[in-house]
Amino acid sequence: MTGLQQALAERVEACYLTAEQRLGQTFPRPQISLKLRGQSAGAAHLQENRLRFNPVLLAENPDAFLAEVVPHEVAHLLAWQLHGRVRPHGPEWQALMSRVFDCPPRARHSFDISSVAPATYPYRCGCQEHALTVRRHNKVRRGQARYLCRLCNQPLIPDTPTSQ
C-alpha cells in the first residue's frame, strides 16, 4: 500500500470514528477502492457499502482530497445508513457534512481536471467553436447523430484546420 493509499484509508477511518462519537452509534466500515476514472473524485455505492476514489485526482490534490472528498463520500454512506433513500446532496447529507465533519456541504469538487478530462474534437457552427466528446464525434462520423448549436441553431460541423 502506498503512502497516499494509507493516508486515504486512515482518513476514512477517522471520519467513521468522528461520526460514531458525534452520533452515538457504530457503523460498518466500507470497502475502499482506487478504481474510479474520469472527472469524479469519489463515488459512494450505498447498498454495497463501498467507496471508490479517483487515484489521479488524489495524487494531484492530496490535502484537499483527504479534507473534502473523503468526508463527502463517507457522508453519503452515513446518510443512507441513517435515513435510507434520500436526495444525494439533500438536507440529511448536508447536516452530516456540516455538523459531523465540520466541512462545507459542497456537491462538487473544484480540482483542475485537465489531466483526466476526456479528449474532445473541434466543431464549429455559425457563431462559435464547440468541443465534442469522442462519443459524440464518432456518432457524427457514423451518421448516427447531428448536433445543433443552442445559440444559432445551426448544425455543428467538424472544424478542420486550414492548410497554408
C-alpha positions in Angstrom: 0.0 0.0 0.0 1.4 3.4 -1.0 1.6 6.4 1.4 -1.4 8.0 -0.2 -3.4 4.8 -0.1 -2.6 4.5 3.6 -3.5 8.2 4.2 -6.8 7.6 2.4 -7.6 4.5 4.5 -6.7 6.4 7.7 -8.9 9.4 6.7 -11.9 7.1 6.0 -11.4 5.5 9.4 -11.0 8.9 11.1 -14.3 10.1 9.5 -16.1 7.0 10.8 -14.6 7.5 14.3 -15.8 11.1 14.3 -19.2 10.1 13.1 -19.6 7.4 15.7 -18.5 9.7 18.5 -20.8 12.6 17.5 -23.8 10.4 16.5 -23.5 7.9 19.4 -23.7 4.7 17.3 -21.4 2.4 15.3 -21.3 2.0 11.5 -20.0 -0.8 9.3 -16.8 0.1 7.5 -16.9 0.3 3.8 -14.8 -1.4 1.2 -12.4 1.1 -0.4 -11.2 1.1 -4.0 -9.0 3.4 -6.0 -10.5 2.4 -9.4 -12.6 5.4 -10.2 -11.8 7.0 -13.5 -12.9 10.2 -15.2 -13.6 13.6 -13.7 -15.3 12.4 -10.5 -13.2 12.5 -7.4 -15.2 9.9 -5.5 -18.3 7.7 -5.6 -20.3 6.1 -2.8 -22.1 2.8 -3.6 -24.8 2.9 -0.9 -26.3 -0.6 -1.0 -22.8 -2.2 -1.3 -21.3 -0.1 1.4 -18.4 0.7 -0.9 -16.3 3.8 -1.7 -14.4 4.4 -4.9 -11.9 7.2 -5.3 -10.0 8.6 -8.3 -6.3 7.9 -7.8 -5.2 10.6 -10.3 -7.1 13.4 -8.5 -5.9 12.0 -5.2 -2.3 12.2 -6.3 -2.7 15.7 -7.8 -4.6 17.2 -4.8 -3.8 15.0 -1.7 -4.5 17.6 1.0 -7.8 18.9 -0.4 -8.8 15.4 -1.4 -8.4 14.0 2.1 -10.0 17.0 3.7 -13.0 17.4 1.4 -13.7 14.3 -0.8 -13.4 11.6 1.8 -15.9 13.1 4.2 -18.1 13.9 1.3 -18.3 10.3 0.2 -18.5 8.9 3.8 -21.4 11.3 4.4 -23.3 9.7 1.5 -22.9 6.2 3.1 -23.9 7.5 6.5 -26.9 9.3 5.2 -28.0 6.1 3.6 -27.4 4.0 6.7 -29.2 6.6 9.0 -32.1 7.7 6.7 -32.5 5.3 3.8 -33.2 6.7 0.4 -32.7 10.5 0.4 -31.6 13.1 -2.1 -27.9 12.7 -2.8 -26.9 16.2 -1.6 -30.1 16.9 0.4 -30.6 18.2 3.9 -29.6 14.9 5.6 -26.3 14.7 3.8 -25.7 18.5 4.3 -26.3 18.1 8.0 -23.7 15.3 8.2 -21.1 17.4 6.3 -21.5 20.5 8.4 -22.4 19.1 11.9 -20.4 15.9 12.0 -17.4 16.6 9.7 -17.3 20.4 10.1 -17.0 20.7 6.3 -18.9 23.0 3.9 -21.6 20.9 2.2 -20.4 21.3 -1.4 -21.8 19.0 -4.0 -18.8 19.2 -6.4 -15.0 19.5 -6.1 -13.1 22.3 -7.7 -9.9 20.4 -8.7 -8.2 21.0 -12.0 -9.4 18.1 -14.2 -7.4 18.8 -17.3 -5.3 15.6 -16.7 -8.5 13.4 -16.5 -10.7 15.3 -19.0 -11.8 13.3 -22.0 -10.4 14.1 -25.4 -12.5 16.4 -27.5 -12.8 17.2 -31.2 -13.2 20.7 -32.5 -16.5 21.6 -34.2 -18.0 24.9 -35.3 -21.3 26.5 -36.2 -22.3 29.9 -37.5 -21.4 31.7 -34.2 -18.7 29.9 -32.2 -16.4 26.9 -31.7 -17.5 23.7 -29.9 -15.7 20.7 -28.4 -17.4 17.4 -28.9 -16.6 14.3 -26.9 -15.2 11.2 -28.6 -18.6 9.5 -28.3 -20.5 12.4 -30.0 -17.7 12.8 -32.6 -18.0 9.1 -33.5 -21.8 9.3 -33.7 -21.4 12.2 -36.2 -18.8 10.3 -38.2 -21.1 7.3 -38.4 -24.1 9.4 -39.4 -26.0 8.4 -36.2 -26.4 11.9 -34.8 -26.4 15.5 -35.8 -25.9 18.3 -33.2 -27.2 21.9 -33.3 -25.8 25.0 -31.7 -28.1 26.1 -28.9 -27.4 29.8 -29.8 -27.7 29.9 -33.5 -29.5 26.6 -34.1 -27.1 25.7 -37.0 -25.6 22.3 -37.3 -22.1 21.6 -35.8 -19.6 20.6 -38.4 -16.0 19.3 -37.9 -13.5 22.2 -37.7 -10.7 21.0 -39.9 -7.6 23.1 -39.7 -6.9 25.0 -42.9 -3.6 24.2 -44.5 -1.4 27.1 -45.6 
